[in-house]
């Protein structure tokens, strides 16, 4: 039996298609937007809702003004830190965060164990309220802040430099790797190396792997300000998924199998004059194929 065609659905889609064409032209003329790339199989009605939201956002953004956070949240009166006993502080932090949330402002901390309650409360009630931002009110939109945007911590900075280094490393991109290395006194397994020698030694660690498909970093231990030469030391385990190297015996196979390996490395770090760290050395703790 032939399926009955839904002409009302076709008419609705035709209507939204025409509306979307008109809306895209308007947004292109007013804001220079490019709609050359569009997801397939998205209903025209859904696209229309998205375009309307984009238009609302652009209109509000055009009229956005600079405001202090304290003005956005309605000038609440916060208690002074010296007015609070330690057992009341955690509850008061929750109350302050609730005030921010009522005005669609979310605040979080990445490294919770590096920030004490007293520091966080002072940030919430003294520092952040004086921060200025381009303020606009769009339904459903939130303002999001991370404590570390204002106060970077050693642990997060150490994680960042190793993560930034690891992407070009596992892609075997020698030029980009060197961006993250110290310019002097590089060592590999305790032996002084030039940047090129250091990179060569690092590549040898993964030379037996095929293409690395993905990796995960597990940070094991952090130590900072060890001595005048080393500002940080980080133990990290890289869990790698990679193509198995094709051997002569297995050359008839059309597909290479995937393998999982782990690298346990110890990175020595030095502080950068621009903030954060640079990688000063690496030692091999353990390799599991």
Wavefront OBJ file of the C-alpha trace (Angstrom):
o trace
v 0.000 0.000 0.000
v 1.308 3.458 -0.893
v 2.076 5.641 2.106
v -0.067 8.747 2.235
v 2.027 11.854 1.674
v 1.962 14.469 4.429
v 1.378 17.626 2.447
v 0.979 19.789 5.585
v 4.533 18.846 6.687
v 5.891 19.717 3.238
v 4.138 23.073 3.365
v 5.566 23.824 6.800
v 9.100 22.917 5.673
v 8.718 25.048 2.548
v 7.587 27.998 4.678
v 10.556 27.717 7.072
v 12.992 27.186 4.192
v 11.883 30.472 2.667
v 12.019 32.228 6.035
v 15.534 30.862 6.625
v 16.790 32.100 3.254
v 15.486 35.577 4.040
v 16.921 35.536 7.587
v 20.349 34.386 6.379
v 20.481 37.197 3.836
v 19.585 39.716 6.544
v 22.268 38.399 8.910
v 24.830 38.368 6.112
v 24.087 41.999 5.200
v 23.960 43.301 8.794
v 26.732 41.248 10.415
v 28.729 39.712 7.567
v 27.843 36.156 8.605
v 28.739 33.210 6.386
v 26.310 30.289 6.203
v 28.183 28.229 3.624
v 28.469 25.235 5.976
v 25.224 23.736 7.226
v 24.476 20.424 8.902
v 22.469 18.003 6.816
v 19.084 16.596 7.850
v 18.356 19.413 10.297
v 14.643 20.322 10.150
v 14.042 23.838 8.735
v 12.024 24.748 11.839
v 15.012 23.980 14.084
v 17.312 26.036 11.838
v 14.844 28.906 12.021
v 14.912 28.863 15.821
v 18.715 28.897 15.769
v 18.812 31.825 13.344
v 16.390 33.800 15.491
v 18.572 33.201 18.543
v 21.665 34.340 16.624
v 19.845 37.507 15.548
v 18.740 38.232 19.119
v 22.277 37.690 20.390
v 23.769 40.064 17.801
v 21.187 42.760 18.530
v 21.811 42.581 22.263
v 25.598 42.437 21.780
v 25.442 45.584 19.647
v 23.970 47.464 22.590
v 26.005 45.764 25.313
v 27.684 48.035 27.829
v 30.516 47.602 30.312
v 29.287 46.812 33.814
v 30.842 45.702 37.058
v 29.705 42.314 38.321
v 28.461 43.908 41.556
v 26.004 45.981 39.478
v 24.806 42.934 37.535
v 24.027 41.004 40.735
v 22.187 43.920 42.322
v 24.711 45.347 44.824
v 24.274 42.713 47.575
v 25.943 43.318 50.934
v 28.403 40.522 51.619
v 29.667 39.694 55.076
v 33.313 40.460 55.747
v 35.612 37.477 56.087
v 36.572 38.450 59.663
v 32.886 38.306 60.602
v 32.686 34.598 59.816
v 33.837 31.686 61.912
v 35.481 28.765 60.030
v 32.450 26.532 60.590
v 30.154 29.145 58.974
v 32.397 29.934 55.989
v 31.467 26.977 53.776
v 27.760 27.726 54.176
v 28.333 31.424 53.403
v 30.236 30.536 50.219
v 27.213 28.506 49.092
v 24.942 31.493 49.802
v 27.160 33.826 47.774
v 27.347 31.380 44.854
v 23.547 31.155 44.960
v 23.308 34.953 44.562
v 25.545 34.787 41.504
v 23.550 31.866 40.064
v 20.296 33.834 40.401
v 21.820 36.273 37.907
v 23.065 33.515 35.561
v 26.678 33.744 36.689
v 28.489 30.476 37.360
v 31.862 30.299 39.135
v 34.053 27.233 39.477
v 37.524 26.115 40.558
v 39.547 23.614 38.534
v 42.096 22.628 41.184
v 39.988 22.495 44.334
v 42.802 21.301 46.583
v 44.913 24.377 45.734
v 42.380 27.004 46.873
v 41.420 27.428 50.513
v 37.937 28.622 51.480
v 39.214 31.965 52.792
v 40.863 32.803 49.455
v 37.798 31.764 47.479
v 35.431 33.790 49.675
v 37.581 36.917 49.286
v 37.576 36.362 45.526
v 33.776 36.029 45.445
v 33.003 39.011 47.671
v 35.840 41.474 47.029
v 37.649 40.817 43.753
v 35.076 39.448 41.304
v 32.409 42.068 42.160
v 34.800 44.800 40.913
v 35.476 42.979 37.634
v 34.032 44.677 34.522
v 32.469 42.769 31.651
v 30.494 43.413 28.471
v 27.020 42.801 29.833
v 24.016 41.711 27.820
v 20.871 39.912 28.843
v 19.941 37.023 26.541
v 17.508 34.375 27.788
v 19.270 31.083 28.453
v 22.777 32.557 28.316
v 25.081 32.393 31.334
v 28.336 34.100 32.321
v 30.972 31.600 33.436
v 34.147 32.290 35.409
v 36.978 30.041 36.558
v 38.948 31.052 39.651
v 42.202 30.202 37.870
v 41.460 32.825 35.184
v 42.282 35.378 37.889
v 44.755 33.380 40.021
v 46.754 30.758 38.171
v 48.033 27.861 40.284
v 51.213 25.820 39.960
v 49.372 22.539 39.522
v 47.167 23.780 36.691
v 50.113 25.532 35.001
v 52.131 22.303 35.216
v 49.276 20.262 33.764
v 48.845 22.767 30.950
v 52.474 22.774 29.797
v 52.612 18.974 29.740
v 49.298 18.710 27.889
v 50.367 21.357 25.357
v 53.664 19.530 24.850
v 52.022 16.119 24.513
v 49.842 16.923 21.478
v 52.715 17.755 19.077
v 54.842 15.074 20.764
v 52.459 12.242 19.930
v 52.009 13.708 16.448
v 55.825 13.710 16.141
v 55.890 17.424 15.308
v 59.467 18.434 16.224
v 59.101 22.125 15.394
v 56.065 22.690 17.609
v 57.459 20.606 20.489
v 60.379 23.004 20.905
v 58.011 25.873 21.732
v 57.418 24.291 25.145
v 61.047 23.517 26.019
v 63.510 25.464 28.129
v 66.187 27.214 26.089
v 68.956 26.078 28.428
v 70.071 23.114 30.524
v 67.717 20.543 29.008
v 68.210 17.017 30.328
v 66.972 13.572 29.367
v 67.386 10.853 32.001
v 69.724 13.206 33.835
v 72.041 13.808 30.863
v 72.352 17.289 29.398
v 70.924 17.568 25.868
v 70.428 20.186 23.170
v 66.768 20.801 22.163
v 67.198 18.645 19.044
v 68.851 15.843 21.020
v 66.113 16.022 23.645
v 63.404 15.698 20.999
v 65.269 12.777 19.378
v 65.384 10.962 22.720
v 61.681 11.593 23.287
v 60.850 10.259 19.821
v 62.837 7.085 20.492
v 60.415 6.304 23.329
v 57.544 6.015 20.857
v 59.477 4.855 17.796
v 58.158 1.309 18.177
v 54.545 2.463 17.985
v 52.517 2.971 14.868
v 50.274 5.985 14.474
v 49.023 7.140 17.872
v 45.248 7.355 17.618
v 44.513 8.846 21.028
v 46.059 9.343 24.434
v 45.039 10.104 27.983
v 47.154 11.828 30.641
v 46.988 10.641 34.258
v 48.850 12.970 36.607
v 50.331 11.032 39.515
v 52.353 13.456 41.649
v 53.341 17.119 41.802
v 56.262 18.758 43.604
v 57.167 22.423 43.372
v 60.152 24.616 44.242
v 62.428 21.627 44.789
v 65.683 23.606 44.549
v 67.247 26.567 42.750
v 67.450 24.567 39.508
v 64.058 22.838 39.397
v 60.823 24.748 39.984
v 58.528 21.786 39.485
v 58.511 18.026 39.020
v 55.516 16.100 37.721
v 54.952 12.352 37.419
v 52.544 11.579 34.569
v 51.311 8.408 32.936
v 50.319 8.555 29.279
v 47.895 5.828 28.230
v 48.202 5.437 24.467
v 46.028 3.752 21.865
v 48.015 3.232 18.690
v 48.306 1.172 15.549
v 50.341 -1.979 15.966
v 53.510 -1.875 13.878
v 53.061 -4.124 10.873
v 55.651 -6.897 10.767
v 56.804 -8.866 7.746
v 54.977 -11.931 9.073
v 51.724 -9.963 9.302
v 52.128 -7.988 6.086
v 49.334 -9.955 4.414
v 46.805 -8.494 6.863
v 44.748 -5.677 5.414
v 44.162 -4.019 8.759
v 46.606 -3.434 11.567
v 45.347 -4.139 15.047
v 45.201 -1.443 17.682
v 47.348 -1.713 20.794
v 47.432 0.008 24.157
v 50.691 1.078 25.782
v 51.670 3.263 28.724
v 54.499 5.718 29.277
v 55.325 6.720 32.844
v 57.472 9.852 32.676
v 58.837 12.413 35.116
v 59.021 15.999 33.833
v 61.208 18.691 35.395
v 59.912 22.225 34.949
v 61.232 25.765 35.198
v 59.183 28.921 35.568
v 58.754 31.009 32.448
v 59.205 34.770 32.631
v 55.893 35.010 30.771
v 54.065 32.975 33.425
v 53.550 29.253 33.783
v 56.290 26.728 33.149
v 58.670 25.405 30.500
v 59.817 21.783 30.278
v 63.396 21.492 31.484
v 63.893 17.752 31.531
v 62.325 14.325 31.259
v 63.164 10.976 32.847
v 61.665 7.599 32.029
v 60.071 5.886 35.000
v 58.420 2.944 33.242
v 57.268 1.870 29.779
v 54.631 -0.806 29.294
v 54.038 -2.060 25.767
l 1 2 3 4 5 6 7 8 9 10 11 12 13 14 15 16 17 18 19 20 21 22 23 24 25 26 27 28 29 30 31 32 33 34 35 36 37 38 39 40 41 42 43 44 45 46 47 48 49 50 51 52 53 54 55 56 57 58 59 60 61 62 63 64 65 66 67 68 69 70 71 72 73 74 75 76 77 78 79 80 81 82 83 84 85 86 87 88 89 90 91 92 93 94 95 96 97 98 99 100 101 102 103 104 105 106 107 108 109 110 111 112 113 114 115 116 117 118 119 120 121 122 123 124 125 126 127 128 129 130 131 132 133 134 135 136 137 138 139 140 141 142 143 144 145 146 147 148 149 150 151 152 153 154 155 156 157 158 159 160 161 162 163 164 165 166 167 168 169 170 171 172 173 174 175 176 177 178 179 180 181 182 183 184 185 186 187 188 189 190 191 192 193 194 195 196 197 198 199 200 201 202 203 204 205 206 207 208 209 210 211 212 213 214 215 216 217 218 219 220 221 222 223 224 225 226 227 228 229 230 231 232 233 234 235 236 237 238 239 240 241 242 243 244 245 246 247 248 249 250 251 252 253 254 255 256 257 258 259 260 261 262 263 264 265 266 267 268 269 270 271 272 273 274 275 276 277 278 279 280 281 282 283 284 285 286 287 288 289
